[in-house]
Amino acid sequence: MLKFFSSKKSNEDFEHIHIDMDNIPKHIAIIMDGNGRWAKERKLPRTMGHKAGVETIRDIVKECSNLGVKYLTLYAFSTENWRRPNEEVNALMNLLVQYLRKEFKELNDNNVVINHIGDISKLPVLCQQELLEAYNNTKDNSGLVLNLALNYGGRDELIRAFKTICKDIKDGKISEENINEKMVSDYLYTVNMPDPDLIIRPSGEQRISNFLLWQCAYSEFWYSNIKWPDFKVEHLHKAIHDYQSRDRRFGNVK
């Protein structure tokens, strides 16, 4: 069942939100949507919307870490986003580098693993270097795993996995008879990670947009009219509260 939360609610509506700390989603994924429209409403360049969105990332990552969320996956740049104007794409790449450099110390001090999913080989070399350096310097941390989905697409991920499976069958590394859900999952970028329990999409759009297509099979979805730069910790709490009220049966009957 999908829940829709209206941006018209005031801060007072959040005062009585109760979160069960024994039922925190292990994996939350967020489609960070609405930056461009947020900027347009304020007669600002779209790049200013992306910059404002980075500020939101800081607060949400910190709160997820405080709540004990184990994995947070942020849809930052899709395989389709290359179609955007070069100026906007370049600005997004520069923001990525700035974010990693500016936030690294605090994230590392708070035991966060800075991970990435997607084909980063298509990103500018500097972006690749910063991502790999951030991961190598935090991979042994034991706190929140922050997955930055960059040049990521669900269909692209599955094609990549199927090609690798075919090659491994041909090379005799695996047998066709052994292919099952667990094996396919092991060939995805999210290997050894649980599927997302909760997927959040702000900005009013209600679609998955090629995000974690295999992994979202039994995810709970939470939509909001709030555009990403205006998404606050209180909205995260509301999403988790709604998630906790749902009856997750995974196809079974209780």
C-alpha positions in Angstrom: 0.0 0.0 0.0 1.4 3.4 -1.0 1.2 6.3 1.4 1.1 9.9 0.1 2.2 12.7 2.3 1.2 16.3 1.4 3.8 19.1 1.7 1.0 21.3 3.1 1.4 19.8 6.6 2.9 22.1 9.2 5.7 21.4 11.6 3.1 20.8 14.3 2.0 17.6 12.5 5.4 16.1 13.3 5.3 16.7 17.0 3.6 13.4 17.9 5.4 11.1 15.5 6.5 8.0 17.3 9.3 5.8 15.9 9.8 2.3 17.2 13.6 2.0 17.6 13.3 -1.8 17.4 11.8 -1.6 13.9 14.1 0.7 12.0 14.5 -0.2 8.3 17.9 -1.8 7.7 18.1 -0.3 4.2 16.5 3.0 3.1 16.8 4.1 -0.5 16.0 7.7 -1.7 15.3 9.0 -5.1 16.5 12.6 -4.6 14.0 14.4 -6.9 12.8 17.9 -7.3 16.0 20.0 -7.2 15.4 21.6 -10.6 11.8 22.4 -9.9 12.7 23.8 -6.5 15.2 26.2 -8.2 12.7 27.1 -11.0 10.1 28.1 -8.4 12.6 30.5 -6.9 13.7 31.8 -10.4 17.2 30.3 -9.8 19.4 28.2 -12.1 18.9 24.5 -11.8 22.4 24.1 -10.5 21.4 26.1 -7.4 18.7 23.5 -6.7 21.3 20.7 -6.8 23.5 22.7 -4.5 20.6 23.1 -2.0 20.0 19.3 -2.4 23.5 18.6 -1.1 22.6 20.4 2.1 19.7 18.0 2.6 22.0 15.0 2.1 24.1 16.1 5.0 21.1 16.1 7.4 19.5 12.9 6.2 22.8 10.9 6.3 23.5 12.1 9.8 20.0 11.2 11.0 20.0 7.8 9.4 23.3 7.1 11.2 21.8 8.3 14.5 18.8 6.0 14.0 20.9 3.0 13.3 20.0 2.5 9.7 22.6 0.1 8.2 22.4 1.1 4.6 21.3 4.4 2.9 21.3 4.4 -0.9 20.9 7.8 -2.6 20.0 8.0 -6.3 22.4 10.8 -7.3 23.0 10.4 -11.0 21.2 8.0 -13.3 22.4 6.5 -16.6 19.7 8.7 -18.2 21.0 11.9 -16.6 23.7 12.2 -19.3 21.0 13.6 -21.5 20.8 16.8 -19.5 22.6 20.0 -20.6 26.4 19.8 -20.3 26.5 22.7 -17.9 24.2 20.9 -15.5 26.1 17.6 -15.8 29.4 19.4 -15.1 27.9 21.2 -12.1 26.7 17.9 -10.7 30.1 16.3 -11.1 31.7 19.3 -9.4 29.2 19.1 -6.5 30.1 15.4 -6.1 33.8 16.2 -5.7 33.0 19.1 -3.3 30.7 16.9 -1.2 33.3 14.2 -0.8 36.1 16.5 0.1 34.0 18.7 2.5 32.1 15.9 4.2 34.8 13.1 4.3 36.2 13.9 7.7 32.8 14.1 9.5 31.5 11.0 7.7 34.7 9.1 8.6 34.6 10.3 12.2 31.1 9.0 12.5 32.1 5.6 11.2 30.3 5.9 7.9 31.4 3.8 4.9 31.3 5.9 1.7 30.4 3.4 -1.0 29.2 3.8 -4.6 27.1 1.7 -6.9 26.9 2.1 -10.7 29.4 2.2 -13.5 31.7 5.0 -12.3 34.2 4.4 -15.1 32.1 6.8 -17.2 32.5 9.6 -14.7 35.2 12.2 -14.9 38.6 10.9 -13.7 38.6 13.2 -10.7 35.2 11.9 -9.6 36.4 8.4 -9.9 39.5 9.1 -7.9 37.6 10.9 -5.1 35.1 8.0 -4.9 37.7 5.3 -4.7 39.8 7.2 -2.2 36.7 7.8 0.0 35.8 4.2 -0.1 39.3 2.8 0.5 39.7 5.1 3.5 36.3 4.2 5.0 35.7 0.6 4.0 36.7 -0.7 7.4 34.2 1.5 9.3 31.4 -0.4 10.9 28.6 2.2 10.9 26.2 3.3 8.2 27.0 2.3 4.6 26.3 5.3 2.4 25.7 4.1 -1.2 26.0 6.9 -3.8 24.3 5.7 -6.9 26.2 7.3 -9.8 25.8 6.5 -13.5 23.4 3.9 -12.1 20.4 2.4 -13.9 18.5 -0.7 -12.8 18.3 -2.1 -16.4 22.0 -1.4 -17.0 22.8 -3.2 -13.7 20.8 -6.3 -14.7 22.3 -6.4 -18.2 25.8 -6.2 -16.7 24.9 -9.0 -14.2 23.5 -11.3 -16.9 26.5 -10.8 -19.2 28.8 -11.7 -16.3 26.7 -14.7 -15.4 26.9 -15.9 -19.1 30.6 -15.4 -19.2 31.1 -17.4 -15.9 28.9 -20.2 -17.2 31.0 -20.3 -20.4 34.3 -20.3 -18.4 32.9 -23.2 -16.2 32.9 -21.1 -13.0 29.2 -21.7 -12.4 26.5 -24.0 -13.7 23.3 -22.9 -15.4 21.4 -25.2 -13.0 22.7 -23.3 -10.0 21.2 -19.9 -11.1 18.7 -18.7 -8.5 17.7 -15.4 -6.9 20.6 -15.5 -4.5 23.1 -16.0 -7.3 21.6 -13.1 -9.4 21.8 -10.8 -6.3 25.4 -11.7 -5.9 26.1 -10.3 -9.4 24.6 -6.9 -8.6 26.2 -3.8 -7.3 24.5 -4.4 -4.0 26.0 -7.8 -3.4 26.0 -8.7 0.3 23.5 -5.9 1.1 19.9 -6.4 2.1 17.2 -5.2 -0.3 15.8 -1.8 0.5 13.0 -2.0 3.1 11.9 1.5 2.3 12.2 3.6 -0.8 11.4 7.3 -0.5 10.6 9.6 -3.4 10.0 13.3 -2.7 8.7 15.9 -5.2 5.3 14.5 -6.1 6.4 12.0 -8.7 5.2 8.4 -8.2 7.5 6.1 -10.3 10.6 4.1 -9.7 12.7 5.6 -12.6 14.9 2.7 -13.3 16.1 2.5 -9.6 17.0 -0.8 -7.9 14.6 -2.8 -10.2 15.6 -6.2 -8.9 16.1 -5.1 -5.3 12.8 -3.3 -4.9 10.6 -6.4 -5.4 9.2 -6.2 -1.8 10.2 -2.7 -0.8 7.7 -0.3 0.8 7.3 3.0 -1.0 6.7 6.4 0.5 5.9 9.4 -1.7 5.8 13.0 -0.8 5.1 16.4 -2.4 8.1 17.9 -0.7 10.9 18.6 -3.1 14.3 17.2 -2.1 15.9 20.6 -1.0 13.0 21.0 1.4 13.1 17.4 2.7 13.8 17.5 6.4 14.6 15.1 9.2 10.9 15.3 10.2 9.9 13.9 6.8 12.3 11.0 7.2 10.7 10.3 10.6 7.2 10.4 9.0 8.3 8.0 6.3 9.8 5.6 8.9 6.7 5.9 11.1 4.4 5.0 8.1 6.7 2.1 7.2 6.4 0.7 10.7 2.6 0.8 10.4 2.5 -1.5 7.4 2.0 -5.2 7.3 4.9 -6.7 5.4 3.9 -10.2 4.3 6.3 -10.9 1.4 3.5 -12.9 -0.4 2.6 -14.9 2.7 -0.7 -14.9 4.6 -0.6 -14.0 8.3 
